[in-house]
Amino acid sequence: MTTAHLNSVGPPYEQAIRVGGHALIADEGPGLGGQDKGAPPYGYLMAGLAACTSITLQMYAARKGWDLGEIDVDAKFVKDGDDERDERVVRLAPHVTAEQRARLAEIVEKTPVTKTLKRALTIATRVE
């Protein structure tokens, strides 16, 4: 189970977040009235998707004994009217074979964060 605690600390919209022993700052850019002191909320959502993608591929490759080298993942949240989607590009080292790439493309679609985002989730909220 992963938990996060947030405290709105200062100027509009700066947010102090704790995830376990890690400190994060979220904010909005000046165009939305923030100070750009941290990533915006959708930035953290995309960071989670990108991180989960790379970590899952590394774990899978380790089990297979494959050397993937460096992995680059670009994740982008796109809102076009009522259409919202995530776009993800995974770049693997040139030495990764076509067969490995095909299998890794299947694995990418099964990462935990990918599966959560694809099926959406229920958010149970209590305001105290």
N, C-alpha and C positions, 0 to 999 in steps of 0.2 A: 504494500500500500504506500502510495506517495501522498504527502500532504504539503500544503503551502500555507503560510500565514502572511497576511498583508497588513501594513499599517500606512495610512495616508499621512505622510510626514511633513510635507511642506508646501511649497508653491504649487498652485494648480498644475498639474495633475501628477506630480511626483509620488511614486508609490514605493515603499520599502517592503521587500518580499524576502521571506526566509523559507528555504526549501531544505529541510534537514539542517546541516551546518553551513549552508551556502547562502550568501547574501546577494540579492539581485535588486536592481532598480528598474522600474518601469516608468514610462512617461510618454507623453505625446509630443509631437513636433510643434514648432512655433505656429505653423499654419492652423493647428487645432487648439491653440492657446497654451500649449505646454512649453517646457524649457529644453526638451530633447536631452534629458539627463540619463536616459536609459532607453532600451528598446520598447516599442509600443506593444500592446497585448498580442496583436496578430504576429508580431515579430517573434515573440516567445513561442507561440503556437507553431510557427514554421521552424523555429530552432529545434523544438522538440521532435518534429517530424524528421528533420534532417539528421539529428543526432541518433534517433532510433534507427533510421535507415542504415547509417554507416556502422553503428555498433552491431546491429543484427547481421550485416554482411560480414563484418570481421569475425564474429562468433561462428557463423556458418563456415567461412573459409578456414578457420582454425581447426574445426572438426574434420574438414576434408583434407587438411594439410596443404591448402592452396596459399600461395603468396600473392596477395592482391596488391601489395604496395600501397601507395596513397590513394585514398578515395575522396572525391569531391562531390558534394551534394548541394545543389541549389534548390531551395523550396520557396515558392511564391504563392501568396494568397491573392486571388484575383476576384474582384467584385465588378460585375458588368450588369448593371440594373439589378434585377432580382436573381441573376445567376451568380452563384458563388462556387469557386472551385480552387483546389490546390493544384499547382503545377510543380512537378519535381523532375530534375535532371540529375542523373547519377553518372559521374565520369570515373572510369576505371583506367588503370595503367595500360599502356599498349601491349604489354606481355600477357595480359589476361586473354585466354583463348575464346573463340566464338562459342564453343560449347559451355565454358564456364560463364560467359556473359549471359547466355540464354537461361541457364539455371539461376543465376543471380537475379535476373529480371523477374523470375517467378517468386523468388524469396522476397524481393523488395515489396511485392504486393501482399505479403503475409507478415510484415513487421507488426509488432503490437500496436504502435501508434497509428499506423496505416489502417489496420483493421478497426480500431476504435473510431477514427474519423470517418471511415466509409460507412459504418453502421450507425453513426451518431450515437449519442448516449443520453440517458436521462439525467437531469440535474435536479436533485432534491435540495431545495433552499428553505432555510428557516431564518427569519428576520427577528432578532431579539431586541 
